Amino acid sequence: MIKQLFIISVLSLLIIIQMFAQTDHKIVIDEDIQLIHLRDSVFIHISWHQMDNYGRFPSNGLIVIKNGQALMIDTPMDNSKTERLTQYLRDSLKVKLSTLIAGHFHNDCIGGLEYLQDIGVESIANSMTVSRCRELELPVPSIPFTDSLIFNFEGETIECRYFGAGHSTDNIVVWIPNKKILFGGCLVRSIDSKGLGNLSDAVVNDWDFTIKKLMKNYPIVETVIPGHGNVGGPELLTHTIELVQAEKKK
């Protein structure tokens, strides 16, 4: 059994390496979904969505693949895109999605949760996210935590942590210490962002203090993934603080 699992894992890895070697680190799944190879077994999933007030825009999530299993951080914004992404992981990369981490209660984090629950994927979220989902009669993540949760995903340490309010009252970040990768989600703005985006559930007064606590806790961050826009480094954190402080002066 162990030998079979090892062979499956090696074959999956070879398939992934071959695909990314041929596509310059990018796989276009369809017109709405892409995978970007970030490092080793970590990939960004980018999905595009159309909204009347924003037009067509991309959202970022993360996928960690180890030993034939996949962990997803944030879903695409609806069940259909989430299903297509999950099926691609299964059919083309030969991996099974087993775990979701939801960054907060907005649909760019849990828009595909209903589909994932239907296929038996476990879902992790801040207890405040769980409560908010219940209030709004949204699909409810199955595993709540308070403040922080550190677990082993197929040999990769994953840390979920709540530092405070910002984009929303419940937003968390996910830290992969061995890779020095921080998934900031919508708490963090991309370097080309000129403002803070959707403020409908934001706590602007707390936002910069939350980022400062995050920076103090993770001083060795190398890669930062925002909820929308291009990946960067620690400069995204300082840029977000500057945007928050500018918003406070308005």
N, C-alpha and C positions, 0 to 999 in steps of 0.2 A: 504493500500500500504506500509506504514512504517513498519507494523507488518510483512508483507511478506518479505520485504528486510531484516529485522532483523533475521527472521527464516533462510533465505538463507545464511546470513553471518555466523550465528552460525553453521549451517550444514557444510559450507565450512571449517570453523575453526576446527570442530571436525574431518573432513576427513583428514585435514593436520596433526593434532596432532597424529591421529592414525597411519598414514603412517610413520611419522618420529619416533614414538615410536617403530615401528617394524623394522626399517632399520638403527638404530644407526645414525640418523640425515642425512642420505644420501638416495636419491632416484636416482636409475639408470634408466633413461628414455629409453636409448638405448646405443649402444656401443660408441656413439659420444657425448652424452648429460647427464649431471647429475645435480641434485639440491642438495644443501647443506643448511640445516637449520642453520642460523647464530644466530638470536635472534628474539623472538616474531614473527612478521609478515615479517621478512626480510630474504631473501634467496639468496645465490650465485648460479648463473647458470654457469656451466663449460661446455665448448664444445671443442671437439678436431677436429683439421683440419690438413690435409696433404699438405705440400709444398715441392717442389723439393729442395730448398736451406736450409730448416729448419727441414725437416722430419715431424713427427707427434708431435703436440704440443697443449697444452690447452690454452684457453682464458677465462677470467673471466668477468662476468657481474653480475648485481644485480636485484632482483625482490622484490618489496614491495607489499604485499597483504593487502588490507583493504576493508571491507564492500563489498566483492564480486568483487572488482575491483583490477587490477594489474597494477603496473608501472614497466617498464623495463629500466634498465640502460645498454646500449650497447647491440647489437644483437649478436648472433653467426655470424660466418664469411660468411654465405651464406643464401639464401632464404629457402633452403630445411630444414636446421637445425632450422632456426627460425620458420618455419611453424610447425615442429614437437614439438618444445618447447611450442609454443602458443596453439597448439591443446591439449597438455597434461595439461596445465593450465586450459583450458576450460573443457575438458572431465573428467579429474581425480580429479582436485582440485576445479572444479566448479566455476572458477573465469574468468572474462573477462579482457583481456589486453586492456587498454584504452590509455596509454601514454608511449612514448619512450623518453628517454634522450640520446642523442648521445654525446660521449666524445670527439671525433675528427673525421676527415674525412676518416680514414683508414677503411678497410673492417672488422676489428675485433670490430668495433663500429657500422657500418652502413651496413654491408654485407647483412642483412635481411630487410633493410628499404623498399625496393620495395614491398615485400610481405606484410609488416605491413601497408603500404599506401593503398594497394589493399583492405584490410579488414577494413579500416577506422580508424586506430590508429593514433592519433596526435603525432607529433614528435618535440622535443625541441632541439635546438643546438645553440652554439655560432654563432654569425653573420659571423665570419670569416670561420667557418665550412660550413655555407650555401653558402658563396661566393666560397669557394674552390670546393664544390660539383658541383656548376654551371660550373666552369671553366673546370672541369674534366668530365662533362656530366654524373655525377652520380645522383642517386635519391636525391632530395633536401629536407631536413627537413622543416616542415611547419611553425614552430614558432621560429624565431630567437631572440636572446637577446644579449645585449652588456654588458660586464663586469660581471653582476650578475642577477640572477632571483630567487626570493623566492616565493614559492606558497604552497598552502595547498592541499595535496592529501588525501582526505577522512579522515581528521583529523590529518595527519602526515605532519609536516613542512619539505619541501624539498628545499635545497639551491644549486643552480648551480652557480659556480663562476669561472671566468678566472683570474688567477694570473700572467700569462705570458707564454712565450714559453718554451719548453723543448723537450719532445719527438717529438712534432710537434709545429707549430706556433699557433695552435688553441686549444690545449688541455685544457679541463676544469676538475674540480673535482666536486663531488656531496657530500654534507654534510647533514646528518640526525641528527639534534641537539639533539632530545629527546633520541636517541639511542647512541649518540657519535660515530657514524659510518661515516668514510670518505671513499668514493669510489675514489681512486686516479687514477684508470685506468693506462694507459701506461706512465703517468708522473711519476709514482712510481714503483720502482723495488722491487721484492721479496727479502727476506733476503738471499736466497741462490744464487741470481744472481751474476755472476762474472763480468758482463759488462752491458752496456746500451742497448743491443739488437739492433734492427733495427734503424739505424741512417740516413736513406735516407732522411727524412724530419726534422731531429732534429736540434735544435739550442742549441748546447752544451754550448756555452758561457753564455747563459742566464739560463740554466736549474737549477743550484744550487741556484741562486738568487730567482727563482720562488718558489722552495721548501721552502726556508727560509721565504718568504712572507706568504706562506701557513701555515707554522708552527706558525708564529706570530699571524695569524688571528684565528687559531684553536688550542689554547694551551691545550684544555681538550680532545683531541682525545683519544679514547680507542682502536678502531678497525680500521685497515687500509686494504683496499682491493686493491692489485695491479692489473694491467691489465692481468698479467700472473703470475702463481705461487701461493705459499701459502699465506694465510691471516696472518697478524701480527698486531703489534701495532705501536706506534710512532717510534720505532727503524727502520722501513722500510724507513721513511723519512730521517733520518740521514744516513742510509746506502746508499740511493740514492745520497745524497750530496757527500759522500765519493767516490762513483763510478764516478760521474761527475768530481770531482776534479782530480781523477786519470786519466781520459780520457783527461783532459786538459793538463796534463803533458806529454802526449805522443808526 
